[in-house]
C-alpha cells in the first residue's frame, strides 16, 4: 500500500524482473512453479499488464533500446526525445514467466545472445513515472544511469543529462564508469587475497 501511495503522489517507480512482474495487475502460476498450481495473486496494479509464470527459465545476454525512457513524462511520443547514447542499453534476462502488457514498451530488445531480434520489453505508465523491464544490468550502462538519476532530480526528461556543452541547462553525466569500478574492485580483492593467503601452497596443490 505504501508503494501504491508513493506512486499516486507522483513518485518514480522502477521494477526489474520480478519487481516488474509485481507492477502489473496479477501474477498467475498455472504450473505450480512457485505456488499452488492454478493460483493467481493480485499485484500492485500500477501497470496494465498480467504475468503468467512458466516452467522454463529464460536466460539471454541482450542489447536493446530504451524507447519509453521518460518520453511520457515529457509529453513526447514513445521513442523520441533522447539521444542514442542514452537509450542504447546492454544487459541480461533471467526469468520465468511471460508478461502481457497493454502499456507502451519500456524497451525494444534488438539482440538476444548474439541473435538479431525485435522484441518489446517491459512497460511504461501513461504518466511516465512507473516503468518496468526484464533487463537486468540496466543501471550498469553509464549514460542511461546518469540520465535516469538526472531525470529523478530534475523531475522529468527536462532534467536529463545530454552532455551537450552548448546546453547550459544540461546536467552532464558523471564520469564514473561502472566497468572501471568493477575492475578496480576485482583488482583490490585480488591484492587482498594474495596478501592474506599462502598462494605458493595453493599453486602447489593445484599443480601449477
C-alpha positions as protocol buffer text, in pm:
chain_id: "A"
residue {
  index: 1
  type: UNK
  ca { x: 0 y: 0 z: 0 }
}
residue {
  index: 2
  type: UNK
  ca { x: 290 y: 235 z: 78 }
}
residue {
  index: 3
  type: UNK
  ca { x: 435 y: 186 z: -270 }
}
residue {
  index: 4
  type: UNK
  ca { x: 98 y: 247 z: -437 }
}
residue {
  index: 5
  type: UNK
  ca { x: 54 y: 562 z: -230 }
}
residue {
  index: 6
  type: UNK
  ca { x: 403 y: 679 z: -325 }
}
residue {
  index: 7
  type: UNK
  ca { x: 326 y: 627 z: -695 }
}
residue {
  index: 8
  type: UNK
  ca { x: -11 y: 803 z: -663 }
}
residue {
  index: 9
  type: UNK
  ca { x: 165 y: 1101 z: -507 }
}
residue {
  index: 10
  type: UNK
  ca { x: 389 y: 1133 z: -814 }
}
residue {
  index: 11
  type: UNK
  ca { x: 681 y: 917 z: -706 }
}
residue {
  index: 12
  type: UNK
  ca { x: 903 y: 742 z: -960 }
}
residue {
  index: 13
  type: UNK
  ca { x: 881 y: 359 z: -952 }
}
residue {
  index: 14
  type: UNK
  ca { x: 1110 y: 124 z: -1144 }
}
residue {
  index: 15
  type: UNK
  ca { x: 1071 y: -255 z: -1135 }
}
residue {
  index: 16
  type: UNK
  ca { x: 1320 y: -505 z: -1277 }
}
residue {
  index: 17
  type: UNK
  ca { x: 1236 y: -871 z: -1346 }
}
residue {
  index: 18
  type: UNK
  ca { x: 1026 y: -992 z: -1050 }
}
residue {
  index: 19
  type: UNK
  ca { x: 980 y: -632 z: -948 }
}
residue {
  index: 20
  type: UNK
  ca { x: 845 y: -560 z: -1296 }
}
residue {
  index: 21
  type: UNK
  ca { x: 600 y: -850 z: -1271 }
}
residue {
  index: 22
  type: UNK
  ca { x: 472 y: -715 z: -939 }
}
residue {
  index: 23
  type: UNK
  ca { x: 384 y: -380 z: -1100 }
}
residue {
  index: 24
  type: UNK
  ca { x: 105 y: -541 z: -1304 }
}
residue {
  index: 25
  type: UNK
  ca { x: -248 y: -646 z: -1216 }
}
residue {
  index: 26
  type: UNK
  ca { x: -178 y: -1011 z: -1132 }
}
residue {
  index: 27
  type: UNK
  ca { x: 75 y: -1295 z: -1134 }
}
residue {
  index: 28
  type: UNK
  ca { x: -63 y: -1639 z: -1222 }
}
residue {
  index: 29
  type: UNK
  ca { x: 108 y: -1973 z: -1163 }
}
residue {
  index: 30
  type: UNK
  ca { x: -82 y: -2238 z: -1366 }
}
residue {
  index: 31
  type: UNK
  ca { x: 204 y: -2491 z: -1345 }
}
residue {
  index: 32
  type: UNK
  ca { x: 273 y: -2453 z: -974 }
}
residue {
  index: 33
  type: UNK
  ca { x: 624 y: -2319 z: -1031 }
}
residue {
  index: 34
  type: UNK
  ca { x: 635 y: -2111 z: -712 }
}
residue {
  index: 35
  type: UNK
  ca { x: 293 y: -2167 z: -555 }
}
residue {
  index: 36
  type: UNK
  ca { x: -5 y: -2398 z: -582 }
}
residue {
  index: 37
  type: UNK
  ca { x: -93 y: -2497 z: -938 }
}
residue {
  index: 38
  type: UNK
  ca { x: -352 y: -2264 z: -1081 }
}
residue {
  index: 39
  type: UNK
  ca { x: -301 y: -1999 z: -816 }
}
residue {
  index: 40
  type: UNK
  ca { x: -324 y: -1633 z: -915 }
}
residue {
  index: 41
  type: UNK
  ca { x: -239 y: -1344 z: -685 }
}
residue {
  index: 42
  type: UNK
  ca { x: -315 y: -974 z: -727 }
}
residue {
  index: 43
  type: UNK
  ca { x: -20 y: -745 z: -789 }
}
residue {
  index: 44
  type: UNK
  ca { x: 21 y: -371 z: -740 }
}
residue {
  index: 45
  type: UNK
  ca { x: -187 y: -268 z: -1040 }
}
residue {
  index: 46
  type: UNK
  ca { x: 44 y: 20 z: -1134 }
}
residue {
  index: 47
  type: UNK
  ca { x: 78 y: -106 z: -1493 }
}
residue {
  index: 48
  type: UNK
  ca { x: -194 y: -251 z: -1716 }
}
residue {
  index: 49
  type: UNK
  ca { x: -47 y: -599 z: -1760 }
}
residue {
  index: 50
  type: UNK
  ca { x: -60 y: -957 z: -1630 }
}
residue {
  index: 51
  type: UNK
  ca { x: 214 y: -1216 z: -1582 }
}
residue {
  index: 52
  type: UNK
  ca { x: 189 y: -1594 z: -1622 }
}
residue {
  index: 53
  type: UNK
  ca { x: 472 y: -1798 z: -1470 }
}
residue {
  index: 54
  type: UNK
  ca { x: 614 y: -2082 z: -1684 }
}
residue {
  index: 55
  type: UNK
  ca { x: 836 y: -2381 z: -1613 }
}
residue {
  index: 56
  type: UNK
  ca { x: 1118 y: -2274 z: -1845 }
}
residue {
  index: 57
  type: UNK
  ca { x: 1368 y: -2014 z: -1732 }
}
residue {
  index: 58
  type: UNK
  ca { x: 1483 y: -1770 z: -1999 }
}
residue {
  index: 59
  type: UNK
  ca { x: 1847 y: -1663 z: -1989 }
}
residue {
  index: 60
  type: UNK
  ca { x: 1987 y: -1429 z: -2252 }
}
residue {
  index: 61
  type: UNK
  ca { x: 2251 y: -1163 z: -2295 }
}
residue {
  index: 62
  type: UNK
  ca { x: 2065 y: -876 z: -2456 }
}
residue {
  index: 63
  type: UNK
  ca { x: 2110 y: -546 z: -2634 }
}
residue {
  index: 64
  type: UNK
  ca { x: 1830 y: -302 z: -2692 }
}
residue {
  index: 65
  type: UNK
  ca { x: 1696 y: 49 z: -2690 }
}
residue {
  index: 66
  type: UNK
  ca { x: 1503 y: 210 z: -2406 }
}
residue {
  index: 67
  type: UNK
  ca { x: 1233 y: 365 z: -2623 }
}
residue {
  index: 68
  type: UNK
  ca { x: 993 y: 457 z: -2346 }
}
residue {
  index: 69
  type: UNK
  ca { x: 1251 y: 618 z: -2121 }
}
residue {
  index: 70
  type: UNK
  ca { x: 1096 y: 938 z: -1979 }
}
residue {
  index: 71
  type: UNK
  ca { x: 901 y: 1005 z: -2303 }
}
residue {
  index: 72
  type: UNK
  ca { x: 559 y: 1012 z: -2139 }
}
residue {
  index: 73
  type: UNK
  ca { x: 678 y: 1243 z: -1862 }
}
residue {
  index: 74
  type: UNK
  ca { x: 785 y: 1497 z: -2123 }
}
residue {
  index: 75
  type: UNK
  ca { x: 467 y: 1454 z: -2328 }
}
residue {
  index: 76
  type: UNK
  ca { x: 664 y: 1309 z: -2616 }
}
residue {
  index: 77
  type: UNK
  ca { x: 576 y: 1013 z: -2839 }
}
residue {
  index: 78
  type: UNK
  ca { x: 736 y: 692 z: -2718 }
}
residue {
  index: 79
  type: UNK
  ca { x: 1081 y: 652 z: -2868 }
}
residue {
  index: 80
  type: UNK
  ca { x: 1161 y: 1020 z: -2909 }
}
residue {
  index: 81
  type: UNK
  ca { x: 1339 y: 1294 z: -2722 }
}
residue {
  index: 82
  type: UNK
  ca { x: 1666 y: 1129 z: -2617 }
}
residue {
  index: 83
  type: UNK
  ca { x: 1998 y: 1073 z: -2794 }
}
residue {
  index: 84
  type: UNK
  ca { x: 2102 y: 718 z: -2885 }
}
residue {
  index: 85
  type: UNK
  ca { x: 2398 y: 717 z: -2648 }
}
residue {
  index: 86
  type: UNK
  ca { x: 2147 y: 728 z: -2362 }
}
residue {
  index: 87
  type: UNK
  ca { x: 1884 y: 489 z: -2493 }
}
residue {
  index: 88
  type: UNK
  ca { x: 2118 y: 212 z: -2615 }
}
residue {
  index: 89
  type: UNK
  ca { x: 2145 y: -47 z: -2338 }
}
residue {
  index: 90
  type: UNK
  ca { x: 2311 y: -383 z: -2267 }
}
residue {
  index: 91
  type: UNK
  ca { x: 2212 y: -634 z: -2002 }
}
residue {
  index: 92
  type: UNK
  ca { x: 2070 y: -980 z: -1950 }
}
residue {
  index: 93
  type: UNK
  ca { x: 1742 y: -1163 z: -1895 }
}
residue {
  index: 94
  type: UNK
  ca { x: 1695 y: -1439 z: -1639 }
}
residue {
  index: 95
  type: UNK
  ca { x: 1331 y: -1500 z: -1558 }
}
residue {
  index: 96
  type: UNK
  ca { x: 1044 y: -1748 z: -1558 }
}
residue {
  index: 97
  type: UNK
  ca { x: 719 y: -1622 z: -1699 }
}
residue {
  index: 98
  type: UNK
  ca { x: 559 y: -1419 z: -1976 }
}
residue {
  index: 99
  type: UNK
  ca { x: 408 y: -1076 z: -1929 }
}
residue {
  index: 100
  type: UNK
  ca { x: 124 y: -949 z: -2148 }
}
residue {
  index: 101
  type: UNK
  ca { x: 109 y: -571 z: -2135 }
}
residue {
  index: 102
  type: UNK
  ca { x: -121 y: -305 z: -2274 }
}
residue {
  index: 103
  type: UNK
  ca { x: 129 y: -34 z: -2185 }
}
residue {
  index: 104
  type: UNK
  ca { x: 387 y: 115 z: -2424 }
}
residue {
  index: 105
  type: UNK
  ca { x: 709 y: -89 z: -2405 }
}
residue {
  index: 106
  type: UNK
  ca { x: 995 y: 28 z: -2190 }
}
residue {
  index: 107
  type: UNK
  ca { x: 1247 y: -106 z: -2441 }
}
residue {
  index: 108
  type: UNK
  ca { x: 1286 y: -298 z: -2762 }
}
residue {
  index: 109
  type: UNK
  ca { x: 1533 y: -586 z: -2743 }
}
residue {
  index: 110
  type: UNK
  ca { x: 1733 y: -597 z: -3066 }
}
residue {
  index: 111
  type: UNK
  ca { x: 1971 y: -883 z: -2983 }
}
residue {
  index: 112
  type: UNK
  ca { x: 1943 y: -1196 z: -2769 }
}
residue {
  index: 113
  type: UNK
  ca { x: 2261 y: -1396 z: -2711 }
}
residue {
  index: 114
  type: UNK
  ca { x: 2406 y: -1276 z: -3041 }
}
residue {
  index: 115
  type: UNK
  ca { x: 2091 y: -1329 z: -3248 }
}
residue {
  index: 116
  type: UNK
  ca { x: 1911 y: -1032 z: -3401 }
}
residue {
  index: 117
  type: UNK
  ca { x: 1553 y: -996 z: -3277 }
}
residue {
  index: 118
  type: UNK
  ca { x: 1285 y: -731 z: -3230 }
}
residue {
  index: 119
  type: UNK
  ca { x: 1101 y: -794 z: -2903 }
}
residue {
  index: 120
  type: UNK
  ca { x: 908 y: -544 z: -2694 }
}
residue {
  index: 121
  type: UNK
  ca { x: 1015 y: -549 z: -2330 }
}
residue {
  index: 122
  type: UNK
  ca { x: 862 y: -405 z: -2017 }
}
residue {
  index: 123
  type: UNK
  ca { x: 612 y: -125 z: -1990 }
}
residue {
  index: 124
  type: UNK
  ca { x: 574 y: 244 z: -1906 }
}
residue {
  index: 125
  type: UNK
  ca { x: 268 y: 403 z: -1749 }
}
residue {
  index: 126
  type: UNK
  ca { x: 84 y: 689 z: -1914 }
}
residue {
  index: 127
  type: UNK
  ca { x: 233 y: 939 z: -1669 }
}
residue {
  index: 128
  type: UNK
  ca { x: 582 y: 805 z: -1738 }
}
residue {
  index: 129
  type: UNK
  ca { x: 666 y: 771 z: -1368 }
}
residue {
  index: 130
  type: UNK
  ca { x: 609 y: 395 z: -1339 }
}
residue {
  index: 131
  type: UNK
  ca { x: 817 y: 167 z: -1557 }
}
residue {
  index: 132
  type: UNK
  ca { x: 944 y: -188 z: -1559 }
}
residue {
  index: 133
  type: UNK
  ca { x: 1167 y: -421 z: -1756 }
}
residue {
  index: 134
  type: UNK
  ca { x: 1303 y: -776 z: -1763 }
}
residue {
  index: 135
  type: UNK
  ca { x: 1653 y: -643 z: -1839 }
}
residue {
  index: 136
  type: UNK
  ca { x: 1898 y: -690 z: -1552 }
}
residue {
  index: 137
  type: UNK
  ca { x: 2215 y: -480 z: -1554 }
}
residue {
  index: 138
  type: UNK
  ca { x: 2022 y: -181 z: -1681 }
}
residue {
  index: 139
  type: UNK
  ca { x: 2199 y: 58 z: -1447 }
}
residue {
  index: 140
  type: UNK
  ca { x: 2540 y: -77 z: -1545 }
}
residue {
  index: 141
  type: UNK
  ca { x: 2500 y: 136 z: -1859 }
}
residue {
  index: 142
  type: UNK
  ca { x: 2672 y: 462 z: -1765 }
}
residue {
  index: 143
  type: UNK
  ca { x: 2483 y: 706 z: -1989 }
}
residue {
  index: 144
  type: UNK
  ca { x: 2146 y: 550 z: -1907 }
}
residue {
  index: 145
  type: UNK
  ca { x: 2218 y: 555 z: -1533 }
}
residue {
  index: 146
  type: UNK
  ca { x: 2322 y: 921 z: -1543 }
}
residue {
  index: 147
  type: UNK
  ca { x: 2013 y: 1013 z: -1745 }
}
residue {
  index: 148
  type: UNK
  ca { x: 1780 y: 831 z: -1506 }
}
residue {
  index: 149
  type: UNK
  ca { x: 1930 y: 997 z: -1199 }
}
residue {
  index: 150
  type: UNK
  ca { x: 1917 y: 1337 z: -1367 }
}
residue {
  index: 151
  type: UNK
  ca { x: 1552 y: 1288 z: -1456 }
}
residue {
  index: 152
  type: UNK
  ca { x: 1465 y: 1197 z: -1097 }
}
residue {
  index: 153
  type: UNK
  ca { x: 1647 y: 1503 z: -964 }
}
residue {
  index: 154
  type: UNK
  ca { x: 1500 y: 1726 z: -1236 }
}
residue {
  index: 155
  type: UNK
  ca { x: 1150 y: 1582 z: -1213 }
}
residue {
  index: 156
  type: UNK
  ca { x: 1122 y: 1477 z: -1577 }
}
residue {
  index: 157
  type: UNK
  ca { x: 1305 y: 1442 z: -1905 }
}
residue {
  index: 158
  type: UNK
  ca { x: 1390 y: 1812 z: -1896 }
}
residue {
  index: 159
  type: UNK
  ca { x: 1642 y: 1720 z: -1626 }
}
residue {
  index: 160
  type: UNK
  ca { x: 1812 y: 1450 z: -1831 }
}
residue {
  index: 161
  type: UNK
  ca { x: 2182 y: 1496 z: -1885 }
}
residue {
  index: 162
  type: UNK
  ca { x: 2259 y: 1529 z: -2254 }
}
residue {
  index: 163
  type: UNK
  ca { x: 2626 y: 1610 z: -2219 }
}
residue {
  index: 164
  type: UNK
  ca { x: 2586 y: 1886 z: -2477 }
}
residue {
  index: 165
  type: UNK
  ca { x: 2839 y: 2160 z: -2383 }
}
residue {
  index: 166
  type: UNK
  ca { x: 2629 y: 2420 z: -2567 }
}
residue {
  index: 167
  type: UNK
  ca { x: 2332 y: 2347 z: -2341 }
}
residue {
  index: 168
  type: UNK
  ca { x: 2389 y: 2547 z: -2024 }
}
residue {
  index: 169
  type: UNK
  ca { x: 2088 y: 2385 z: -1854 }
}
residue {
  index: 170
  type: UNK
  ca { x: 2211 y: 2032 z: -1916 }
}
residue {
  index: 171
  type: UNK
  ca { x: 2340 y: 1827 z: -1627 }
}
residue {
  index: 172
  type: UNK
  ca { x: 2643 y: 1648 z: -1764 }
}
residue {
  index: 173
  type: UNK
  ca { x: 2665 y: 1275 z: -1686 }
}
residue {
  index: 174
  type: UNK
  ca { x: 2912 y: 1185 z: -1412 }
}
residue {
  index: 175
  type: UNK
  ca { x: 3246 y: 1047 z: -1529 }
}
residue {
  index: 176
  type: UNK
  ca { x: 3202 y: 732 z: -1317 }
}
residue {
  index: 177
  type: UNK
  ca { x: 3237 y: 418 z: -1527 }
}
residue {
  index: 178
  type: UNK
  ca { x: 3066 y: 105 z: -1393 }
}
residue {
  index: 179
  type: UNK
  ca { x: 3318 y: -117 z: -1573 }
}
residue {
  index: 180
  type: UNK
  ca { x: 3612 y: 77 z: -1425 }
}
residue {
  index: 181
  type: UNK
  ca { x: 3466 y: 49 z: -1074 }
}
residue {
  index: 182
  type: UNK
  ca { x: 3417 y: -328 z: -1114 }
}
residue {
  index: 183
  type: UNK
  ca { x: 3770 y: -377 z: -1247 }
}
residue {
  index: 184
  type: UNK
  ca { x: 3917 y: -173 z: -962 }
}
residue {
  index: 185
  type: UNK
  ca { x: 3717 y: -374 z: -707 }
}
residue {
  index: 186
  type: UNK
  ca { x: 3833 y: -706 z: -855 }
}
residue {
  index: 187
  type: UNK
  ca { x: 4193 y: -586 z: -853 }
}
residue {
  index: 188
  type: UNK
  ca { x: 4166 y: -479 z: -490 }
}
residue {
  index: 189
  type: UNK
  ca { x: 4013 y: -815 z: -395 }
}
residue {
  index: 190
  type: UNK
  ca { x: 4290 y: -998 z: -579 }
}
residue {
  index: 191
  type: UNK
  ca { x: 4559 y: -799 z: -399 }
}
residue {
  index: 192
  type: UNK
  ca { x: 4392 y: -864 z: -62 }
}
residue {
  index: 193
  type: UNK
  ca { x: 4377 y: -1240 z: -126 }
}
residue {
  index: 194
  type: UNK
  ca { x: 4740 y: -1252 z: -236 }
}
residue {
  index: 195
  type: UNK
  ca { x: 4847 y: -1062 z: 76 }
}
residue {
  index: 196
  type: UNK
  ca { x: 4641 y: -1281 z: 311 }
}
residue {
  index: 197
  type: UNK
  ca { x: 4677 y: -1632 z: 167 }
}
residue {
  index: 198
  type: UNK
  ca { x: 4977 y: -1858 z: 116 }
}
residue {
  index: 199
  type: UNK
  ca { x: 4948 y: -1853 z: -262 }
}
residue {
  index: 200
  type: UNK
  ca { x: 5254 y: -2075 z: -325 }
}
residue {
  index: 201
  type: UNK
  ca { x: 5096 y: -2356 z: -125 }
}
residue {
  index: 202
  type: UNK
  ca { x: 4771 y: -2320 z: -321 }
}
residue {
  index: 203
  type: UNK
  ca { x: 4959 y: -2326 z: -651 }
}
residue {
  index: 204
  type: UNK
  ca { x: 5144 y: -2642 z: -538 }
}
residue {
  index: 205
  type: UNK
  ca { x: 4812 y: -2814 z: -455 }
}
residue {
  index: 206
  type: UNK
  ca { x: 4679 y: -2714 z: -796 }
}
residue {
  index: 207
  type: UNK
  ca { x: 4992 y: -2846 z: -965 }
}
residue {
  index: 208
  type: UNK
  ca { x: 5083 y: -2508 z: -1107 }
}
